[in-house]
Amino acid sequence: MAVFCNQATIRYGATVRQSNIACGEIVESVRMTKTALIGTYDSGSVLTYIVNVTNDGETPLSNLTFTDDLGEYEDGNVAYTPLTYVEGSLKVFADGTEMPAPVVTGENGLTAEGIDVPANGSAALIYAARVNEYAPLGADGEGEAETIVNTASLTGIGIAQAVTATATVSANVTPDLTIAKSVCPSTVTENSRVTYTFVIANTGSETAEEDGVVLTDTFNPVLTDLSVSLNGQMLAEGTGYTYDETTGEFATAEGVITVPGAVYTQDEATGVWSTEPGTVTLTISGYLGALTPNPEPPIEKNAKK
């Protein structure tokens, strides 16, 4: 919305008179909104954006130019773009009907040529962008989640001033746990001692608190004479873990495992962000019993909390 004002002058000989100042207001006929389908991101996440353009005017708008800065920000007078346009993802709809694909370039931002918006109608642009290595991760110095703020713009004949809209997504700071398990030695005779090692990693910035992390396993063959340690500290049965030598079922006690949050750093020279996960290591050793037939091997999966 823009306000305009002007004043007239009349001259008659040496006499000059000025009129009052008349003001008016231009009501923009084109409006635009932008929404991210998911409000949080992790490294490598693919974000989907929806941009809605409304034309309240009586004249259709043709061959407009749409741009998105893909979250470009400056750090030390160097510009970084934390999102990468997913090639071929842009879809354009006019009053609900899919239109031919526009000409798109995606280097250091997204530019699409040839966007049309019907009179008294609307257009929608839907596209995807991938979070890249320049995206800030975790929380800032004040403990707030880092964000990516990207701005879209629409320009062309029939639009007096560029129409813009922004969308903000926040870095996921909740704990994100994975677990890796190994056995040593991998070849062992029956009734020999074997050691299982579990490495739990947290790529989220928040600590996985001890009251919410429990590791379970069912050993086959069943282990006897168990020895359990967490980060090198021995755990006692009952207070640190529970174990059933009949079934091989093992579980750490609640309140035992705490997994620290990850540490995120940005390379001052390249601007690339890296993640150092927080980790803890659980070690379980014991003597092997007899192998119980198990025709279906367990399905490997990552544990997330």
Secondary structure, DSSP 8 states (H G I E B T S, - for coil): -EEEEEEEEEEETTEEEEEEEEEEEE--SEEEEEEESSSEE-TT-EEEEEEEEEE-SSS-EEEEEEEE-TT-EEETTEEE--EEE-TT--EEEETTEE----EEE-TTSEEEEEEEE-TTEEEEEEEEEEE-TTS--SB-TTS-B-EEEEEEEEESTT-SS-EEEEEEEEE--S--EEEEEEEESSS--TT-EEEEEEEEEE-SSS-B-GGG---EEE-SS-EEEEEEEETTEE--BTTTEEEETTTTEEEE-TTS--B---EEEE-TTT--EEEE-EEEEEEEEEEE------SS---------
